[in-house]
């Protein structure tokens, strides 16, 4: 799953069928990225994705009946790797440029 970050649009979820690599693609400068309830700032190389909001948005954006289960598995893996915040509400996503 990819979170697309720009200066003009709110964060957008793409590649909803890919659960092996959660990351954010920055299109522009990091200090210009527009964030909202879906995504909050982290450090200079990460953002924090709201787990529940992303799950709901993903379900609404795809017709894949296995999305929720696969998403939950991805978050469980992230939790086991220490990539979920202490409150358990946000998962850390690395920010990079589009490939």
C-alpha positions in Angstrom: 0.0 0.0 0.0 1.3 3.4 -0.9 0.3 6.8 0.6 0.7 9.5 -2.0 1.7 12.9 -0.5 1.6 16.2 -2.4 1.3 19.8 -1.5 -2.1 20.2 -3.2 -4.1 17.1 -2.3 -4.9 15.3 0.9 -3.0 12.0 1.3 -4.3 9.3 -1.2 -4.1 5.5 -0.8 -2.9 3.6 -3.8 -1.7 0.0 -4.6 -4.4 -1.3 -2.3 -3.6 -4.9 -3.3 0.0 -4.7 -2.1 0.5 -5.5 1.5 4.2 -6.4 1.6 5.4 -2.8 1.7 3.6 0.1 3.4 5.2 3.4 2.5 4.5 7.0 1.5 5.6 8.5 -1.8 6.4 12.2 -1.6 5.7 14.2 -4.7 7.4 17.5 -3.9 9.1 18.8 -0.8 8.5 17.2 2.6 7.8 20.5 4.3 5.1 21.2 1.7 3.2 17.9 2.1 -0.4 18.3 2.9 -1.4 16.0 5.8 -4.8 15.4 7.4 -6.6 13.0 9.7 -5.4 10.0 7.6 -1.7 10.9 8.0 0.2 12.9 10.6 3.8 14.1 10.6 6.5 11.9 12.0 10.2 12.6 11.6 11.9 13.8 8.4 11.7 10.3 6.9 8.4 9.0 8.2 4.7 9.8 8.6 2.2 8.2 10.9 -0.8 6.6 9.2 -4.1 6.3 11.1 -4.7 2.6 11.2 -8.5 2.7 11.5 -8.9 5.6 9.0 -6.7 3.8 6.4 -8.6 0.5 6.9 -12.0 2.3 6.3 -10.7 4.2 3.3 -9.2 1.1 1.8 -12.4 -0.9 2.2 -14.3 2.0 0.5 -11.8 2.2 -2.4 -11.6 -1.5 -3.3 -14.0 -4.2 -4.2 -11.6 -6.9 -2.8 -13.5 -8.9 -0.2 -10.2 -9.9 1.4 -8.9 -6.4 1.9 -9.8 -6.0 5.5 -8.3 -9.4 6.5 -5.1 -8.7 4.6 -4.8 -5.2 5.9 -5.2 -6.4 9.5 -2.4 -9.0 8.8 -0.1 -6.2 7.5 -0.8 -4.1 10.6 -0.2 -7.1 12.9 3.2 -7.6 11.2 4.0 -3.9 11.7 2.9 -4.1 15.3 5.3 -7.1 15.9 8.1 -5.1 14.2 7.6 -2.1 16.5 6.2 0.2 13.8 3.0 1.0 15.6 2.8 3.9 18.1 2.4 3.3 21.8 -1.3 4.1 21.6 -1.8 1.5 18.9 -3.6 3.9 16.6 -1.0 4.8 14.0 1.6 2.9 12.0 4.9 4.4 10.8 5.4 4.6 7.1 8.7 5.5 5.5 8.6 8.5 3.1 10.4 8.3 -0.2 10.2 9.6 -3.7 8.3 7.8 -6.4 10.3 5.0 -8.0 
